[in-house]
């Protein structure tokens, strides 16, 4: 199992330093998201300032850009990264697509399928000259002239990871994707009984097995140097979990444990703007399912105990900042591995 980090800098100018430091500390990969900053700007900076780390988006928004724009950005970053880039795509929820980006919402399953198909058609055209001719429900793309075609790459294969919570997108990742980004709001039970089951169905449809797909997960954790610090971080986890769990898209995760009514109450409070009251809905039993707890020098082993054999790549749901706590966590990355 590979251990990665996630960047969420206040300023994009911080990315080069943080990426270099993550590589020095021995992490396997680095992921950027798309919240306050453009994902492709961040990952390009990370790629340009590292040599070994896998670098990827977790995630870039698929439906706020055309598939061709996504293809160009990914191709250029793969060139910078020398083959280390992973394109992670997500659909985002309806409210943000319509109200934050001002674009039209459609059910994401069939549209994401076409995005993935078009990306691979365009990349093949740029690498081999194979014609571009796609006629789908959502997109029709059949023009790519030499003037607009970037040159071939020495390492042209760009893995595509899809973000998924509910079965349909997990099945699509299994069928068409190279990986699945697991949402931090999950439990081992939900992973085994919903996510992996749906992924396996998609893999069977495409004639592949589990080794063909990477499961990458961001995980909630509460770490500190003492009990007081751990308790404080657990409270932060309550707040973040309550924020995610107020979105009805994530209700099935709670339903798996019989907590669907919590999602309903949280959604109602979010609609009223009662954000400060929401964390109290997250019980200790819920934290036990969703959050890994321990001191900074224990947390890496706790992560391994929970996820080895389930996830292939894991990163802590907490932005890497090269603090002493992160350096303590990273000590275990360079410990000799038992090969017996």
C-alpha positions as CSV (number, residue, x, y, z in Angstrom):
1,X,0.0,0.0,0.0
2,X,1.4,3.4,-1.0
3,X,1.2,6.4,1.3
4,X,0.6,9.7,-0.3
5,X,-0.1,13.3,0.7
6,X,-2.7,15.9,-0.2
7,X,-1.9,19.6,-0.9
8,X,-4.3,22.4,0.0
9,X,-2.2,25.5,0.1
10,X,-3.4,29.0,0.9
11,X,-1.2,30.3,-2.0
12,X,-0.4,28.4,-5.2
13,X,3.2,29.7,-4.8
14,X,3.6,27.4,-1.9
15,X,3.3,24.2,-4.1
16,X,6.9,23.9,-5.3
17,X,8.4,23.9,-1.8
18,X,5.8,21.5,-0.4
19,X,6.1,19.1,-3.3
20,X,9.9,19.0,-2.9
21,X,9.6,18.4,0.8
22,X,7.0,15.6,0.4
23,X,9.4,13.9,-2.0
24,X,12.3,14.3,0.4
25,X,10.3,12.7,3.3
26,X,9.6,9.6,1.3
27,X,5.9,9.8,0.3
28,X,4.9,7.9,-2.7
29,X,2.6,10.4,-4.3
30,X,1.1,13.8,-4.1
31,X,-2.5,14.9,-4.9
32,X,-4.0,18.3,-5.4
33,X,-7.7,19.2,-5.3
34,X,-9.9,21.8,-6.8
35,X,-11.4,23.9,-4.1
36,X,-9.7,27.3,-3.8
37,X,-7.3,26.9,-6.7
38,X,-7.1,25.5,-10.2
39,X,-6.1,21.8,-10.0
40,X,-4.0,21.8,-13.1
41,X,-1.9,24.9,-12.1
42,X,-1.1,23.2,-8.8
43,X,-0.2,19.8,-10.3
44,X,2.0,21.3,-13.0
45,X,4.0,23.1,-10.3
46,X,4.3,19.9,-8.3
47,X,5.4,17.9,-11.4
48,X,8.0,20.5,-12.3
49,X,9.6,20.5,-8.9
50,X,9.8,16.7,-8.2
51,X,11.5,13.8,-9.9
52,X,10.1,10.6,-8.2
53,X,6.6,11.3,-6.8
54,X,3.5,10.3,-8.6
55,X,1.5,13.6,-9.0
56,X,-2.2,13.7,-9.7
57,X,-5.5,15.5,-9.3
58,X,-7.9,14.4,-6.6
59,X,-9.9,15.7,-8.2
60,X,-10.1,18.0,-11.2
61,X,-13.7,19.0,-12.2
62,X,-14.7,17.2,-15.4
63,X,-17.9,18.9,-16.2
64,X,-16.8,22.6,-15.9
65,X,-14.4,22.0,-18.8
66,X,-14.7,20.5,-22.3
67,X,-13.2,17.1,-22.7
68,X,-10.7,18.6,-25.2
69,X,-9.6,21.2,-22.7
70,X,-9.0,18.4,-20.2
71,X,-7.1,16.4,-22.7
72,X,-4.7,19.3,-23.5
73,X,-4.1,20.1,-19.8
74,X,-3.4,16.4,-19.0
75,X,-1.1,16.0,-22.0
76,X,1.0,19.0,-21.1
77,X,1.3,18.0,-17.5
78,X,2.3,14.4,-18.5
79,X,5.1,16.0,-20.5
80,X,6.3,18.0,-17.5
81,X,6.0,15.0,-15.2
82,X,7.8,12.6,-17.5
83,X,5.1,10.0,-17.1
84,X,4.2,10.4,-13.4
85,X,0.9,12.2,-13.9
86,X,-2.5,10.7,-12.9
87,X,-5.7,12.5,-14.1
88,X,-8.3,12.2,-11.4
89,X,-11.7,13.4,-12.4
90,X,-14.9,14.1,-10.4
91,X,-18.4,15.3,-11.4
92,X,-19.1,17.6,-8.4
93,X,-22.7,17.9,-7.1
94,X,-25.6,19.6,-8.7
95,X,-25.6,22.7,-6.5
96,X,-22.0,23.6,-7.3
97,X,-22.3,22.9,-11.0
98,X,-25.3,25.1,-11.3
99,X,-24.8,27.8,-8.7
100,X,-21.0,28.1,-8.4
101,X,-20.1,27.5,-12.0
102,X,-23.3,28.5,-13.7
103,X,-23.3,25.5,-16.0
104,X,-26.0,22.9,-16.8
105,X,-26.3,19.8,-14.6
106,X,-27.0,16.4,-16.1
107,X,-26.9,13.0,-14.5
108,X,-23.1,12.3,-14.3
109,X,-22.9,8.7,-15.2
110,X,-23.3,8.8,-19.0
111,X,-21.6,12.1,-19.3
112,X,-18.5,10.9,-17.4
113,X,-18.3,7.8,-19.6
114,X,-18.1,10.0,-22.7
115,X,-15.5,12.3,-21.2
116,X,-13.2,9.3,-20.5
117,X,-13.8,7.9,-24.0
118,X,-13.0,11.2,-25.7
119,X,-9.9,11.8,-23.7
120,X,-8.4,8.5,-24.8
121,X,-9.5,9.1,-28.5
122,X,-7.7,12.5,-28.4
123,X,-4.6,11.2,-26.8
124,X,-4.4,8.4,-29.3
125,X,-4.7,10.9,-32.1
126,X,-1.9,13.0,-30.8
127,X,0.3,10.0,-30.3
128,X,-0.4,7.9,-33.4
129,X,-2.5,10.1,-35.7
130,X,-5.6,7.9,-35.4
131,X,-8.7,9.9,-36.6
132,X,-10.9,11.7,-34.1
133,X,-14.6,10.9,-34.6
134,X,-16.9,10.8,-31.5
135,X,-20.6,11.1,-31.7
136,X,-22.3,10.7,-28.3
137,X,-25.3,11.8,-26.4
138,X,-23.4,14.7,-24.7
139,X,-20.5,15.5,-27.0
140,X,-19.8,15.4,-30.8
141,X,-16.1,15.8,-31.5
142,X,-14.6,15.1,-35.0
143,X,-12.1,17.9,-35.7
144,X,-8.4,17.8,-34.9
145,X,-5.9,19.2,-37.4
146,X,-2.1,19.0,-37.2
147,X,-1.9,22.7,-36.3
148,X,-3.9,22.0,-33.1
149,X,-2.2,18.6,-32.3
150,X,0.6,18.5,-29.7
151,X,3.6,16.3,-30.4
152,X,3.7,12.7,-29.2
153,X,5.1,11.9,-25.8
154,X,7.8,9.4,-24.7
155,X,5.4,8.2,-22.0
156,X,1.9,8.8,-23.4
157,X,-0.2,6.6,-21.1
158,X,-2.1,8.8,-18.7
159,X,-4.1,6.9,-16.0
160,X,-7.6,8.1,-15.4
161,X,-9.0,7.8,-11.9
162,X,-12.7,8.6,-11.3
163,X,-14.1,9.9,-8.0
164,X,-17.0,7.7,-6.8
165,X,-19.2,7.3,-3.8
166,X,-22.4,5.6,-5.1
167,X,-22.4,2.3,-7.0
168,X,-23.0,3.7,-10.5
169,X,-19.8,5.8,-10.6
170,X,-17.8,3.0,-8.9
171,X,-19.0,0.5,-11.6
172,X,-18.0,3.0,-14.3
173,X,-14.5,3.3,-12.7
174,X,-14.2,-0.5,-12.7
175,X,-15.3,-0.7,-16.3
176,X,-13.4,2.2,-17.9
177,X,-11.0,3.7,-15.3
178,X,-7.5,3.0,-14.2
179,X,-8.4,3.9,-10.6
180,X,-11.1,5.1,-8.2
181,X,-10.7,8.0,-5.8
182,X,-12.6,6.9,-2.7
183,X,-14.3,9.8,-0.9
184,X,-13.0,10.5,2.7
185,X,-16.6,9.9,4.0
186,X,-16.5,6.2,4.0
187,X,-16.1,3.2,6.4
188,X,-14.4,-0.1,5.8
189,X,-17.9,-1.7,5.8
190,X,-19.1,0.6,3.0
191,X,-15.9,0.0,1.1
192,X,-16.3,-3.8,1.2
193,X,-20.0,-4.0,0.8
194,X,-20.7,-1.2,-1.7
195,X,-17.6,0.3,-3.3
196,X,-15.6,-2.8,-4.0
197,X,-18.7,-4.8,-5.0
198,X,-19.6,-2.2,-7.6
199,X,-16.0,-1.9,-8.8
200,X,-15.9,-5.6,-9.3
201,X,-19.0,-5.6,-11.4
202,X,-17.5,-3.0,-13.7
203,X,-14.2,-4.9,-13.9
204,X,-16.1,-8.1,-14.9
205,X,-17.9,-6.1,-17.6
206,X,-14.6,-5.0,-19.1
207,X,-13.0,-8.4,-18.7
208,X,-10.5,-7.2,-16.2
209,X,-9.6,-8.3,-12.6
210,X,-8.9,-6.3,-9.4
211,X,-5.2,-5.8,-10.2
212,X,-6.3,-3.6,-13.2
213,X,-7.6,-0.9,-10.9
214,X,-6.1,1.2,-8.2
215,X,-8.3,2.1,-5.2
216,X,-7.0,5.4,-3.7
217,X,-8.5,6.8,-0.6
218,X,-8.4,9.9,1.5
219,X,-9.0,9.1,5.1
220,X,-10.2,11.1,8.1
221,X,-7.9,10.9,11.1
222,X,-7.5,12.5,14.5
223,X,-3.8,12.7,15.5
224,X,-1.9,14.7,18.1
225,X,1.0,14.5,20.5
226,X,-1.3,14.0,23.4
227,X,-4.9,13.3,24.3
228,X,-5.9,17.0,24.3
229,X,-4.6,17.5,20.8
230,X,-6.3,14.3,19.6
231,X,-9.6,15.4,21.1
232,X,-9.3,18.8,19.4
233,X,-8.7,17.1,16.1
234,X,-11.7,14.7,16.6
235,X,-13.9,17.8,17.0
236,X,-12.6,19.1,13.7
237,X,-13.5,15.7,12.1
238,X,-17.0,16.0,13.5
239,X,-17.4,19.4,11.7
240,X,-16.0,18.1,8.4
241,X,-18.0,14.9,8.5
242,X,-21.2,16.8,9.3
243,X,-20.5,19.1,6.3
244,X,-20.2,16.1,3.9
245,X,-23.0,14.2,5.5
246,X,-25.4,17.1,4.9
247,X,-25.2,16.4,1.2
248,X,-27.8,13.8,0.2
249,X,-25.4,12.4,-2.4
250,X,-23.5,10.8,0.5
251,X,-26.6,9.5,2.3
252,X,-26.0,5.9,1.2
253,X,-22.7,5.8,3.2
254,X,-24.7,6.6,6.4
255,X,-27.5,4.3,5.5
256,X,-25.1,1.4,5.4
257,X,-24.8,1.9,9.2
258,X,-28.5,2.8,9.9
259,X,-27.7,6.5,10.1
260,X,-29.7,7.8,7.2
261,X,-31.8,10.0,9.4
262,X,-28.7,11.9,10.5
263,X,-28.2,12.9,6.8
264,X,-31.7,14.2,6.7
265,X,-31.3,16.3,9.8
266,X,-28.0,17.7,8.7
267,X,-29.3,18.6,5.3
268,X,-32.2,20.5,6.9
269,X,-29.8,22.4,9.1
270,X,-27.5,23.2,6.2
271,X,-30.4,24.6,4.3
272,X,-31.2,26.9,7.2
273,X,-27.6,27.9,7.6
274,X,-27.2,26.3,11.0
275,X,-23.6,25.2,10.4
276,X,-22.5,25.6,14.0
277,X,-25.1,23.1,15.2
278,X,-24.3,20.3,12.8
279,X,-21.2,18.8,14.4
280,X,-23.2,17.6,17.4
281,X,-25.1,15.2,15.1
282,X,-21.9,13.2,14.6
283,X,-21.7,10.6,17.4
284,X,-18.7,8.8,18.9
285,X,-19.9,5.6,17.1
286,X,-19.8,7.4,13.8
287,X,-16.3,8.7,14.5
288,X,-15.2,5.2,15.3
289,X,-16.3,4.1,11.8
290,X,-15.1,7.1,9.8
291,X,-11.9,8.3,11.7
292,X,-8.6,6.8,12.5
293,X,-7.2,7.9,15.9
294,X,-3.8,8.0,17.5
295,X,-0.6,9.9,18.2
296,X,1.5,11.2,15.3
297,X,4.0,8.4,15.7
298,X,1.2,5.8,15.8
299,X,-1.1,6.9,13.0
300,X,0.8,5.4,10.1
301,X,0.5,1.9,11.6
302,X,-3.1,2.5,12.4
303,X,-3.7,3.4,8.7
304,X,-2.0,0.3,7.6
305,X,-4.0,-1.9,10.1
306,X,-7.3,-0.6,8.7
307,X,-6.6,-0.4,5.0
308,X,-3.9,-2.9,3.9
309,X,-5.6,-5.3,1.5
310,X,-8.5,-2.9,0.9
311,X,-7.0,0.3,-0.5
312,X,-3.9,0.5,-2.7
313,X,-3.0,4.1,-2.0
314,X,-3.9,6.1,1.1
315,X,-3.5,9.8,2.0
316,X,-4.6,11.6,5.2
317,X,-7.4,14.0,4.8
318,X,-5.3,16.9,6.0
319,X,-3.2,19.2,4.0
320,X,0.5,18.5,4.0
321,X,2.4,21.5,5.4
322,X,5.9,20.1,6.4
323,X,5.2,20.7,10.1
324,X,7.0,18.6,12.8
325,X,3.9,16.5,13.1
326,X,4.1,15.5,9.4
327,X,7.8,14.7,9.8
328,X,7.0,12.4,12.8
329,X,4.4,10.7,10.7
330,X,6.8,10.3,7.8
331,X,9.5,8.5,9.9
332,X,7.8,5.2,9.3
333,X,7.9,5.6,5.5
334,X,11.7,4.9,5.4
335,X,11.7,2.1,7.9
336,X,13.0,-1.2,6.4
337,X,10.1,-3.3,5.2
338,X,9.8,-6.9,6.4
339,X,10.1,-9.1,3.3
340,X,9.9,-12.5,5.1
